[in-house]
Amino acid sequence: MSESISEDKVIILDLIGFFCPVPIHETRKALDQVQTGVIIEVLCDDPETKHDMPILCDRLGVELISIEENSGEFIYRIKK
């Protein structure tokens, strides 16, 4: 698991290789630590996140900007 900040101030959370409940737990933890307006890009390959990530965003009242899927990997863009 790694976290980095891209040039455009998007926090990238790399959770490739981690499975439930780690992606949801780490995403929630990252969202708790950032200010309103920050975008977090979550990279993961757990198919359960297709169901769980929208529910997490709804519960936390954050915006799920987009979901991309490419060869079994998912990219979630979330704005707090």
C-alpha positions, 0 to 999 in steps of 0.5 A: 500500500502506498500513498502519493500526491500527484502534480495536480494535488490529487492524492493517489492511494495504491491498494493493488493486491489488497482485498476486503476490507482493506481498500474500504478501510484505507480509503475511509482513513484517507478521507478522514485525514484530508480537507474538504475539496481534496480528490483521492484517487484509489487504485485497487483490484478487489472486485468487491469495491465495485459494490462497496466504494459507492456505499462508502462514499454515500455514507460519508457524504463525499462525491464519487467522481468516476469509476474506471475499470481496466484489465481487472483494476479499478480507479475510483476518483473521490472528492471530499 
